[in-house]
Amino acid sequence: MSDAEIAGLNVSRETDERFNRYRALLEKWNPRINLVSRSTLVDVWTRHFVDSAQLMGLCPAGVRHWADLGSGGGFPGLVVAVLAAELAPQMRVTLVESDQRKATFLWTVARDLKIAPEIITGRIEEIPNLEADLISARALAPLDQLLGLAFRHLLPGGVALLPKGIGHAREISDALALWRFDVQKYPSRTDPGAVILKIEGLSRV
């Protein structure tokens, strides 16, 4: 992979350098607050940056507000914010993280990289409606629960992009008992058993 490409997206050297700084900060902070599994630090680029950046490639045209729920170490939301600073500067990016220590890490990285996502510290169920065009979340909850969180914060006609692992078919089946939605599956670039679910037309049964 060249220095100016991530998950099939061509980016400037400045964006590439931002990812290098992000990686350095992640490695510095992780021993203190466990942002990601220690075993994944040896391959941060693929396991976290590419895995997150692939969602940006599925973003529909015209999205004005992308909200990432349970951002943790910034995956995928802070990666999206880095990419959006170059590729979609008109798009607002919001990160929601209930853990104050992790939110402090997100603020630190954003400041260091000179990007400006909105970072909200609070529980997803309790914060005001985000009115987002697009919701993302990685490794946050089973799909039936996750759709409840997304539904609360999505505008009508909004889209959810949700990475899911090998058990995604069962999660979809369980979710259809509670929700109506259209779903498209996109194979993950980083895990042959995983997919990104693109959820549209979400409503309660």
C-alpha atoms as an extended CHARMM CRD file, in Angstrom:
* protein
*
       205  EXT
         1         1  MET       CA              0.0000000000        0.0000000000        0.0000000000  PROA      1               0.0000000000
         2         2  SER       CA              1.4270000000        3.3950000000       -0.9640000000  PROA      2               0.0000000000
         3         3  ASP       CA              1.9050000000        6.2470000000        1.4770000000  PROA      3               0.0000000000
         4         4  ALA       CA             -1.0320000000        8.0340000000       -0.1340000000  PROA      4               0.0000000000
         5         5  GLU       CA             -3.6910000000        5.3120000000       -0.0880000000  PROA      5               0.0000000000
         6         6  ILE       CA             -5.8720000000        3.8680000000        2.6200000000  PROA      6               0.0000000000
         7         7  ALA       CA             -8.6780000000        1.3750000000        1.9800000000  PROA      7               0.0000000000
         8         8  GLY       CA             -8.6880000000        2.3410000000       -1.6960000000  PROA      8               0.0000000000
         9         9  LEU       CA             -8.9740000000        6.0630000000       -0.9520000000  PROA      9               0.0000000000
        10        10  ASN       CA             -6.2800000000        8.3370000000       -2.3560000000  PROA      10              0.0000000000
        11        11  VAL       CA             -5.1360000000       10.8290000000        0.2470000000  PROA      11              0.0000000000
        12        12  SER       CA             -2.5100000000       13.5350000000        0.5240000000  PROA      12              0.0000000000
        13        13  ARG       CA              0.8080000000       13.1680000000        2.2810000000  PROA      13              0.0000000000
        14        14  GLU       CA             -0.5400000000       15.4890000000        4.9840000000  PROA      14              0.0000000000
        15        15  THR       CA             -3.3490000000       13.0370000000        5.7400000000  PROA      15              0.0000000000
        16        16  ASP       CA             -0.8910000000       10.1590000000        5.7250000000  PROA      16              0.0000000000
        17        17  GLU       CA              1.2540000000       12.0430000000        8.2450000000  PROA      17              0.0000000000
        18        18  ARG       CA             -1.8160000000       12.5930000000       10.4220000000  PROA      18              0.0000000000
        19        19  PHE       CA             -2.2960000000        8.8290000000       10.5800000000  PROA      19              0.0000000000
        20        20  ASN       CA              1.3410000000        8.3880000000       11.5760000000  PROA      20              0.0000000000
        21        21  ARG       CA              0.8350000000       10.8710000000       14.4370000000  PROA      21              0.0000000000
        22        22  TYR       CA             -2.4090000000        9.1280000000       15.4110000000  PROA      22              0.0000000000
        23        23  ARG       CA             -0.6010000000        5.7970000000       15.5690000000  PROA      23              0.0000000000
        24        24  ALA       CA              2.1380000000        7.2330000000       17.7760000000  PROA      24              0.0000000000
        25        25  LEU       CA             -0.4110000000        8.6700000000       20.2060000000  PROA      25              0.0000000000
        26        26  LEU       CA             -2.3780000000        5.4150000000       20.2780000000  PROA      26              0.0000000000
        27        27  GLU       CA              0.7800000000        3.4740000000       21.1670000000  PROA      27              0.0000000000
        28        28  LYS       CA              1.6390000000        6.0280000000       23.8690000000  PROA      28              0.0000000000
        29        29  TRP       CA             -1.7940000000        6.0550000000       25.5150000000  PROA      29              0.0000000000
        30        30  ASN       CA             -2.8540000000        2.4240000000       25.1220000000  PROA      30              0.0000000000
        31        31  PRO       CA             -0.8870000000        0.9710000000       28.0730000000  PROA      31              0.0000000000
        32        32  ARG       CA             -2.6800000000        3.4050000000       30.3940000000  PROA      32              0.0000000000
        33        33  ILE       CA             -6.3070000000        3.1780000000       29.2570000000  PROA      33              0.0000000000
        34        34  ASN       CA             -6.5640000000        0.1000000000       27.0030000000  PROA      34              0.0000000000
        35        35  LEU       CA             -7.9470000000        1.7640000000       23.8760000000  PROA      35              0.0000000000
        36        36  VAL       CA             -7.4210000000       -1.3230000000       21.6900000000  PROA      36              0.0000000000
        37        37  SER       CA             -6.3380000000       -4.8950000000       22.2550000000  PROA      37              0.0000000000
        38        38  ARG       CA             -2.5850000000       -4.9560000000       22.8540000000  PROA      38              0.0000000000
        39        39  SER       CA             -2.1480000000       -7.7190000000       20.2760000000  PROA      39              0.0000000000
        40        40  THR       CA             -3.4940000000       -5.4630000000       17.5100000000  PROA      40              0.0000000000
        41        41  LEU       CA             -0.8760000000       -2.7420000000       18.0460000000  PROA      41              0.0000000000
        42        42  VAL       CA              1.5920000000       -4.6400000000       15.8720000000  PROA      42              0.0000000000
        43        43  ASP       CA             -0.7350000000       -4.1070000000       12.9000000000  PROA      43              0.0000000000
        44        44  VAL       CA             -2.5470000000       -0.8630000000       13.6950000000  PROA      44              0.0000000000
        45        45  TRP       CA             -2.6500000000        0.1330000000       10.0300000000  PROA      45              0.0000000000
        46        46  THR       CA             -4.7610000000       -2.8290000000        8.8890000000  PROA      46              0.0000000000
        47        47  ARG       CA             -6.6220000000       -3.7690000000       12.0620000000  PROA      47              0.0000000000
        48        48  HSD       CA             -7.7590000000       -0.2490000000       12.9040000000  PROA      48              0.0000000000
        49        49  PHE       CA             -7.0040000000        2.3830000000       10.2500000000  PROA      49              0.0000000000
        50        50  VAL       CA             -7.8980000000        0.4400000000        7.0900000000  PROA      50              0.0000000000
        51        51  ASP       CA            -10.7280000000       -1.3670000000        8.8940000000  PROA      51              0.0000000000
        52        52  SER       CA            -12.2230000000        2.0160000000        9.7810000000  PROA      52              0.0000000000
        53        53  ALA       CA            -11.3960000000        3.8770000000        6.5670000000  PROA      53              0.0000000000
        54        54  GLN       CA            -13.2850000000        1.3540000000        4.4270000000  PROA      54              0.0000000000
        55        55  LEU       CA            -16.5420000000        2.8060000000        5.8130000000  PROA      55              0.0000000000
        56        56  MET       CA            -15.6800000000        6.1800000000        4.2970000000  PROA      56              0.0000000000
        57        57  GLY       CA            -15.7050000000        4.5430000000        0.8830000000  PROA      57              0.0000000000
        58        58  LEU       CA            -19.3380000000        3.4930000000        1.4660000000  PROA      58              0.0000000000
        59        59  CYS       CA            -20.5320000000        6.9460000000        2.5330000000  PROA      59              0.0000000000
        60        60  PRO       CA            -23.4450000000        8.0790000000        0.3270000000  PROA      60              0.0000000000
        61        61  ALA       CA            -23.1040000000       11.3900000000       -1.4930000000  PROA      61              0.0000000000
        62        62  GLY       CA            -24.5460000000       14.3860000000        0.3010000000  PROA      62              0.0000000000
        63        63  VAL       CA            -24.0550000000       13.2380000000        3.9000000000  PROA      63              0.0000000000
        64        64  ARG       CA            -23.7820000000       16.3670000000        6.0590000000  PROA      64              0.0000000000
        65        65  HSD       CA            -23.4840000000       14.8560000000        9.5340000000  PROA      65              0.0000000000
        66        66  TRP       CA            -21.7400000000       11.5700000000       10.3890000000  PROA      66              0.0000000000
        67        67  ALA       CA            -22.0930000000       10.4090000000       14.0080000000  PROA      67              0.0000000000
        68        68  ASP       CA            -20.0150000000        7.5900000000       15.4470000000  PROA      68              0.0000000000
        69        69  LEU       CA            -21.3950000000        5.8680000000       18.5480000000  PROA      69              0.0000000000
        70        70  GLY       CA            -19.0830000000        4.4120000000       21.1940000000  PROA      70              0.0000000000
        71        71  SER       CA            -15.9490000000        5.7560000000       19.5180000000  PROA      71              0.0000000000
        72        72  GLY       CA            -13.4620000000        4.3060000000       22.0260000000  PROA      72              0.0000000000
        73        73  GLY       CA             -9.9810000000        4.7930000000       20.5700000000  PROA      73              0.0000000000
        74        74  GLY       CA            -11.4990000000        6.5190000000       17.5410000000  PROA      74              0.0000000000
        75        75  PHE       CA            -12.4930000000        3.5630000000       15.3770000000  PROA      75              0.0000000000
        76        76  PRO       CA            -14.1060000000        4.2080000000       13.0360000000  PROA      76              0.0000000000
        77        77  GLY       CA            -15.1490000000        7.7710000000       13.9410000000  PROA      77              0.0000000000
        78        78  LEU       CA            -11.8240000000        9.5520000000       14.3910000000  PROA      78              0.0000000000
        79        79  VAL       CA            -10.4040000000        7.8580000000       11.2970000000  PROA      79              0.0000000000
        80        80  VAL       CA            -13.4420000000        9.1590000000        9.3920000000  PROA      80              0.0000000000
        81        81  ALA       CA            -12.7780000000       12.6420000000       10.8040000000  PROA      81              0.0000000000
        82        82  VAL       CA             -9.1690000000       12.5240000000        9.5880000000  PROA      82              0.0000000000
        83        83  LEU       CA            -10.2920000000       11.5100000000        6.1090000000  PROA      83              0.0000000000
        84        84  ALA       CA            -13.1750000000       13.9780000000        6.0460000000  PROA      84              0.0000000000
        85        85  ALA       CA            -10.8040000000       16.8770000000        6.7780000000  PROA      85              0.0000000000
        86        86  GLU       CA             -9.3970000000       16.2880000000        3.2820000000  PROA      86              0.0000000000
        87        87  LEU       CA            -12.0570000000       14.4110000000        1.3270000000  PROA      87              0.0000000000
        88        88  ALA       CA            -15.3160000000       15.8710000000        2.6960000000  PROA      88              0.0000000000
        89        89  PRO       CA            -14.5450000000       19.1320000000        4.5390000000  PROA      89              0.0000000000
        90        90  GLN       CA            -18.2110000000       20.1440000000        4.4550000000  PROA      90              0.0000000000
        91        91  MET       CA            -19.2200000000       17.0690000000        6.4840000000  PROA      91              0.0000000000
        92        92  ARG       CA            -19.6510000000       17.3990000000       10.2450000000  PROA      92              0.0000000000
        93        93  VAL       CA            -18.3130000000       14.4520000000       12.2760000000  PROA      93              0.0000000000
        94        94  THR       CA            -19.4830000000       13.7320000000       15.8360000000  PROA      94              0.0000000000
        95        95  LEU       CA            -17.8940000000       11.1800000000       18.1740000000  PROA      95              0.0000000000
        96        96  VAL       CA            -19.8080000000        9.8790000000       21.1950000000  PROA      96              0.0000000000
        97        97  GLU       CA            -17.8560000000        8.2190000000       24.0070000000  PROA      97              0.0000000000
        98        98  SER       CA            -19.0820000000        7.7070000000       27.5750000000  PROA      98              0.0000000000
        99        99  ASP       CA            -15.6490000000        6.9580000000       29.0900000000  PROA      99              0.0000000000
       100       100  GLN       CA            -14.0440000000       10.2610000000       30.0950000000  PROA      100             0.0000000000
       101       101  ARG       CA            -10.5020000000        8.9040000000       29.7220000000  PROA      101             0.0000000000
       102       102  LYS       CA            -11.1480000000        7.7000000000       26.1710000000  PROA      102             0.0000000000
       103       103  ALA       CA            -12.8660000000       10.9810000000       25.3140000000  PROA      103             0.0000000000
       104       104  THR       CA             -9.7680000000       12.8150000000       26.5750000000  PROA      104             0.0000000000
       105       105  PHE       CA             -7.6610000000       10.6980000000       24.2290000000  PROA      105             0.0000000000
       106       106  LEU       CA             -9.9540000000       11.6180000000       21.3260000000  PROA      106             0.0000000000
       107       107  TRP       CA             -9.6610000000       15.3210000000       22.1520000000  PROA      107             0.0000000000
       108       108  THR       CA             -5.8900000000       15.0080000000       22.4030000000  PROA      108             0.0000000000
       109       109  VAL       CA             -5.5370000000       13.3380000000       19.0080000000  PROA      109             0.0000000000
       110       110  ALA       CA             -7.9380000000       15.7550000000       17.3110000000  PROA      110             0.0000000000
       111       111  ARG       CA             -6.0160000000       18.7340000000       18.6860000000  PROA      111             0.0000000000
       112       112  ASP       CA             -2.6480000000       17.2620000000       17.7010000000  PROA      112             0.0000000000
       113       113  LEU       CA             -3.8450000000       16.4760000000       14.1740000000  PROA      113             0.0000000000
       114       114  LYS       CA             -5.5330000000       19.8950000000       13.8140000000  PROA      114             0.0000000000
       115       115  ILE       CA             -8.9370000000       18.4540000000       12.9770000000  PROA      115             0.0000000000
       116       116  ALA       CA            -12.2180000000       19.4500000000       14.5900000000  PROA      116             0.0000000000
       117       117  PRO       CA            -14.7600000000       16.6680000000       15.1570000000  PROA      117             0.0000000000
       118       118  GLU       CA            -17.3670000000       17.3020000000       17.8330000000  PROA      118             0.0000000000
       119       119  ILE       CA            -16.6400000000       15.0040000000       20.7920000000  PROA      119             0.0000000000
       120       120  ILE       CA            -19.5000000000       14.2870000000       23.1980000000  PROA      120             0.0000000000
       121       121  THR       CA            -18.8700000000       12.5740000000       26.5290000000  PROA      121             0.0000000000
       122       122  GLY       CA            -22.0620000000       10.8420000000       27.6050000000  PROA      122             0.0000000000
       123       123  ARG       CA            -24.2460000000        7.7900000000       27.2970000000  PROA      123             0.0000000000
       124       124  ILE       CA            -25.7150000000        7.2640000000       23.8440000000  PROA      124             0.0000000000
       125       125  GLU       CA            -29.1610000000        6.6610000000       25.3580000000  PROA      125             0.0000000000
       126       126  GLU       CA            -29.1180000000        9.9500000000       27.2850000000  PROA      126             0.0000000000
       127       127  ILE       CA            -27.5500000000       12.5980000000       25.0480000000  PROA      127             0.0000000000
       128       128  PRO       CA            -29.8130000000       14.7990000000       22.8650000000  PROA      128             0.0000000000
       129       129  ASN       CA            -30.8150000000       13.5070000000       19.4400000000  PROA      129             0.0000000000
       130       130  LEU       CA            -27.8250000000       13.9630000000       17.1330000000  PROA      130             0.0000000000
       131       131  GLU       CA            -29.9620000000       14.2880000000       13.9670000000  PROA      131             0.0000000000
       132       132  ALA       CA            -27.3150000000       12.5340000000       11.8890000000  PROA      132             0.0000000000
       133       133  ASP       CA            -27.5270000000       11.5320000000        8.2390000000  PROA      133             0.0000000000
       134       134  LEU       CA            -25.2090000000        8.6050000000        8.9090000000  PROA      134             0.0000000000
       135       135  ILE       CA            -24.5020000000        6.5340000000       12.0200000000  PROA      135             0.0000000000
       136       136  SER       CA            -21.5350000000        4.2090000000       12.4950000000  PROA      136             0.0000000000
       137       137  ALA       CA            -20.4610000000        1.9940000000       15.3860000000  PROA      137             0.0000000000
       138       138  ARG       CA            -17.8590000000       -0.7520000000       15.7080000000  PROA      138             0.0000000000
       139       139  ALA       CA            -17.9830000000       -3.5940000000       18.2540000000  PROA      139             0.0000000000
       140       140  LEU       CA            -20.5360000000       -1.7480000000       20.3740000000  PROA      140             0.0000000000
       141       141  ALA       CA            -23.5780000000       -4.0390000000       20.7400000000  PROA      141             0.0000000000
       142       142  PRO       CA            -25.5790000000       -6.8040000000       19.0060000000  PROA      142             0.0000000000
       143       143  LEU       CA            -27.4110000000       -5.5340000000       15.9430000000  PROA      143             0.0000000000
       144       144  ASP       CA            -30.9070000000       -5.5390000000       17.4870000000  PROA      144             0.0000000000
       145       145  GLN       CA            -29.6770000000       -3.2610000000       20.3040000000  PROA      145             0.0000000000
       146       146  LEU       CA            -27.4770000000       -1.2100000000       18.0140000000  PROA      146             0.0000000000
       147       147  LEU       CA            -30.3810000000       -0.3680000000       15.7170000000  PROA      147             0.0000000000
       148       148  GLY       CA            -32.2760000000        1.0270000000       18.7040000000  PROA      148             0.0000000000
       149       149  LEU       CA            -29.3780000000        3.3720000000       19.4330000000  PROA      149             0.0000000000
       150       150  ALA       CA            -29.0360000000        4.3390000000       15.7710000000  PROA      150             0.0000000000
       151       151  PHE       CA            -32.7740000000        4.9270000000       15.3450000000  PROA      151             0.0000000000
       152       152  ARG       CA            -32.7570000000        7.4770000000       18.1550000000  PROA      152             0.0000000000
       153       153  HSD       CA            -30.0560000000        9.5720000000       16.4820000000  PROA      153             0.0000000000
       154       154  LEU       CA            -30.7790000000        9.1630000000       12.7590000000  PROA      154             0.0000000000
       155       155  LEU       CA            -32.6970000000       11.6300000000       10.6400000000  PROA      155             0.0000000000
       156       156  PRO       CA            -35.5450000000       10.1290000000        8.5550000000  PROA      156             0.0000000000
       157       157  GLY       CA            -33.9720000000        8.5180000000        5.5070000000  PROA      157             0.0000000000
       158       158  GLY       CA            -30.6270000000        8.1850000000        7.2600000000  PROA      158             0.0000000000
       159       159  VAL       CA            -28.1220000000        5.3700000000        6.8240000000  PROA      159             0.0000000000
       160       160  ALA       CA            -26.1910000000        3.1970000000        9.2850000000  PROA      160             0.0000000000
       161       161  LEU       CA            -22.8080000000        1.6440000000        8.4210000000  PROA      161             0.0000000000
       162       162  LEU       CA            -22.0780000000       -1.1250000000       10.9000000000  PROA      162             0.0000000000
       163       163  PRO       CA            -19.0870000000       -3.4910000000       10.7440000000  PROA      163             0.0000000000
       164       164  LYS       CA            -20.0400000000       -6.9880000000       11.8780000000  PROA      164             0.0000000000
       165       165  GLY       CA            -18.1790000000      -10.2550000000       12.2500000000  PROA      165             0.0000000000
       166       166  ILE       CA            -18.7750000000      -13.8350000000       11.2060000000  PROA      166             0.0000000000
       167       167  GLY       CA            -22.0620000000      -14.0930000000       13.1200000000  PROA      167             0.0000000000
       168       168  HSD       CA            -23.7270000000      -11.2600000000       11.1940000000  PROA      168             0.0000000000
       169       169  ALA       CA            -26.4040000000      -13.4480000000        9.5620000000  PROA      169             0.0000000000
       170       170  ARG       CA            -27.7600000000      -14.4830000000       12.9550000000  PROA      170             0.0000000000
       171       171  GLU       CA            -27.6570000000      -10.8890000000       14.1780000000  PROA      171             0.0000000000
       172       172  ILE       CA            -29.6670000000       -9.7530000000       11.1630000000  PROA      172             0.0000000000
       173       173  SER       CA            -32.2440000000      -12.4740000000       11.7560000000  PROA      173             0.0000000000
       174       174  ASP       CA            -32.5950000000      -11.5090000000       15.4260000000  PROA      174             0.0000000000
       175       175  ALA       CA            -32.8800000000       -7.8180000000       14.5680000000  PROA      175             0.0000000000
       176       176  LEU       CA            -35.6820000000       -8.4190000000       12.0620000000  PROA      176             0.0000000000
       177       177  ALA       CA            -37.8960000000       -9.5530000000       14.9450000000  PROA      177             0.0000000000
       178       178  LEU       CA            -37.8410000000       -5.9740000000       16.2450000000  PROA      178             0.0000000000
       179       179  TRP       CA            -37.0270000000       -3.7730000000       13.2640000000  PROA      179             0.0000000000
       180       180  ARG       CA            -37.8440000000       -3.2720000000        9.6060000000  PROA      180             0.0000000000
       181       181  PHE       CA            -34.9170000000       -2.3210000000        7.4060000000  PROA      181             0.0000000000
       182       182  ASP       CA            -33.1650000000       -2.8460000000        4.0960000000  PROA      182             0.0000000000
       183       183  VAL       CA            -29.6480000000       -4.2010000000        4.3530000000  PROA      183             0.0000000000
       184       184  GLN       CA            -26.7270000000       -4.5170000000        1.9750000000  PROA      184             0.0000000000
       185       185  LYS       CA            -23.6040000000       -6.4720000000        2.8970000000  PROA      185             0.0000000000
       186       186  TYR       CA            -20.1360000000       -5.3680000000        1.8120000000  PROA      186             0.0000000000
       187       187  PRO       CA            -17.1730000000       -7.7080000000        2.4010000000  PROA      187             0.0000000000
       188       188  SER       CA            -14.5720000000       -6.3870000000        4.7930000000  PROA      188             0.0000000000
       189       189  ARG       CA            -11.1470000000       -5.5170000000        3.4110000000  PROA      189             0.0000000000
       190       190  THR       CA             -9.4980000000       -6.6580000000        6.6330000000  PROA      190             0.0000000000
       191       191  ASP       CA            -11.3460000000       -9.8180000000        7.7480000000  PROA      191             0.0000000000
       192       192  PRO       CA            -12.5990000000      -12.4810000000        5.3160000000  PROA      192             0.0000000000
       193       193  GLY       CA            -15.4190000000      -13.4540000000        7.6930000000  PROA      193             0.0000000000
       194       194  ALA       CA            -16.6070000000       -9.9230000000        8.3710000000  PROA      194             0.0000000000
       195       195  VAL       CA            -18.8920000000       -7.5010000000        6.5420000000  PROA      195             0.0000000000
       196       196  ILE       CA            -20.0450000000       -3.9100000000        6.6950000000  PROA      196             0.0000000000
       197       197  LEU       CA            -23.8180000000       -3.7190000000        6.9080000000  PROA      197             0.0000000000
       198       198  LYS       CA            -25.4230000000       -0.7520000000        5.1800000000  PROA      198             0.0000000000
       199       199  ILE       CA            -28.8170000000       -0.2860000000        6.8290000000  PROA      199             0.0000000000
       200       200  GLU       CA            -31.5170000000        1.9090000000        5.2970000000  PROA      200             0.0000000000
       201       201  GLY       CA            -35.2550000000        2.4010000000        5.7850000000  PROA      201             0.0000000000
       202       202  LEU       CA            -35.0530000000        1.6880000000        9.5200000000  PROA      202             0.0000000000
       203       203  SER       CA            -38.3530000000        1.5700000000       11.4210000000  PROA      203             0.0000000000
       204       204  ARG       CA            -39.8810000000       -0.3100000000       14.3370000000  PROA      204             0.0000000000
       205       205  VAL       CA            -41.9290000000       -3.4560000000       13.7160000000  PROA      205             0.0000000000
